[in-house]
């Protein structure tokens, strides 16, 4: 798929890789420095296997990598530019207000009102 002469497939893949709340939380945590799976598991409250799957996805996208020290693997961001993208997104979200959150296709579902 392309938009004119620009191939949008890589950008779509990048944003899909960040679209999961757990993966985005992992990226934000790794922006602060390296972390082990156990650290991320505690932070997210998710099973170790789930965190490992999210890290594998981010690693496949070459957004994170790991280094081994003894029996521990430490994960880190490979591209610090990713933080610039996220900061730009924060600015955009601040400017659009609730519009993105209320988007019928991608926003949070509207709360269901309880009948009295």
C-alpha positions as CSV (number, residue, x, y, z in Angstrom):
1,X,0.0,0.0,0.0
2,X,1.3,3.4,-0.8
3,X,0.1,7.0,-0.6
4,X,1.3,8.6,-3.8
5,X,5.0,7.8,-4.0
6,X,5.4,7.2,-0.3
7,X,5.2,3.6,0.9
8,X,3.2,3.7,4.2
9,X,3.5,0.0,5.0
10,X,6.6,0.4,7.3
11,X,4.9,3.3,9.2
12,X,1.7,1.2,9.6
13,X,3.8,-1.7,11.0
14,X,5.7,0.7,13.4
15,X,2.4,2.2,14.8
16,X,0.8,-1.3,15.1
17,X,3.8,-2.5,17.1
18,X,3.2,0.4,19.5
19,X,-0.6,0.1,19.5
20,X,-0.7,-2.5,22.3
21,X,-0.8,-0.8,25.8
22,X,1.7,-3.3,27.2
23,X,4.2,-2.8,24.4
24,X,3.9,1.0,24.7
25,X,4.4,0.7,28.4
26,X,7.5,-1.4,27.8
27,X,8.9,1.1,25.4
28,X,8.2,4.0,27.8
29,X,9.9,2.1,30.6
30,X,12.9,1.2,28.4
31,X,13.2,4.9,27.6
32,X,14.4,5.3,31.2
33,X,17.1,2.6,30.8
34,X,17.6,-1.1,30.6
35,X,15.2,-3.6,32.2
36,X,15.0,-7.3,32.7
37,X,11.9,-9.3,31.9
38,X,11.2,-9.8,35.7
39,X,11.3,-6.0,36.1
40,X,8.8,-5.5,33.3
41,X,6.6,-8.3,34.6
42,X,6.4,-6.7,38.0
43,X,5.7,-3.3,36.5
44,X,3.0,-4.5,34.1
45,X,1.4,-7.2,36.3
46,X,1.6,-9.6,33.4
47,X,2.8,-13.2,33.1
48,X,6.5,-13.6,32.1
49,X,5.5,-15.4,28.9
50,X,3.3,-12.5,27.9
51,X,6.0,-9.9,28.5
52,X,8.5,-12.1,26.6
53,X,6.1,-12.2,23.6
54,X,5.7,-8.4,23.7
55,X,9.5,-8.1,23.8
56,X,9.9,-10.5,20.9
57,X,7.5,-8.4,18.9
58,X,9.4,-5.2,19.6
59,X,12.7,-7.0,18.9
60,X,11.4,-8.3,15.6
61,X,10.7,-4.6,14.7
62,X,14.2,-3.8,15.8
63,X,12.9,-1.4,18.4
64,X,14.5,-3.2,21.3
65,X,17.5,-5.5,21.8
66,X,19.0,-7.4,24.7
67,X,22.4,-8.1,26.2
68,X,23.2,-11.0,28.4
69,X,25.0,-10.6,31.7
70,X,25.4,-13.9,33.5
71,X,22.0,-15.5,33.5
72,X,20.1,-12.2,33.1
73,X,19.0,-10.5,29.9
74,X,18.8,-6.8,29.9
75,X,16.5,-5.1,27.3
76,X,17.0,-1.6,25.9
77,X,15.7,0.6,23.1
78,X,17.8,0.3,19.9
79,X,16.5,3.6,18.5
80,X,16.4,6.6,20.8
81,X,14.5,8.4,18.0
82,X,11.5,6.5,19.0
83,X,11.2,8.6,22.1
84,X,11.1,11.7,19.9
85,X,8.2,10.1,18.0
86,X,6.4,9.5,21.2
87,X,7.0,13.1,22.5
88,X,5.6,14.4,19.2
89,X,2.6,12.2,19.7
90,X,2.1,13.6,23.2
91,X,2.1,17.2,21.7
92,X,-0.4,16.1,19.0
93,X,-2.6,14.5,21.6
94,X,-2.5,17.6,23.8
95,X,-3.6,19.6,20.8
96,X,-6.4,17.3,19.7
97,X,-7.8,16.9,23.2
98,X,-10.3,14.1,23.6
99,X,-10.9,13.7,19.9
100,X,-8.5,10.8,19.4
101,X,-9.8,9.0,22.6
102,X,-13.3,9.4,21.4
103,X,-12.6,8.2,17.9
104,X,-15.3,5.6,17.1
105,X,-12.9,3.3,15.3
106,X,-9.8,3.5,17.6
107,X,-10.8,5.3,20.8
108,X,-11.8,3.9,24.1
109,X,-15.3,2.5,24.1
110,X,-17.9,4.8,25.5
111,X,-18.9,3.9,29.1
112,X,-22.1,1.9,29.3
113,X,-24.8,3.7,31.4
114,X,-26.5,1.6,34.0
115,X,-30.3,1.6,34.0
116,X,-31.8,2.8,37.3
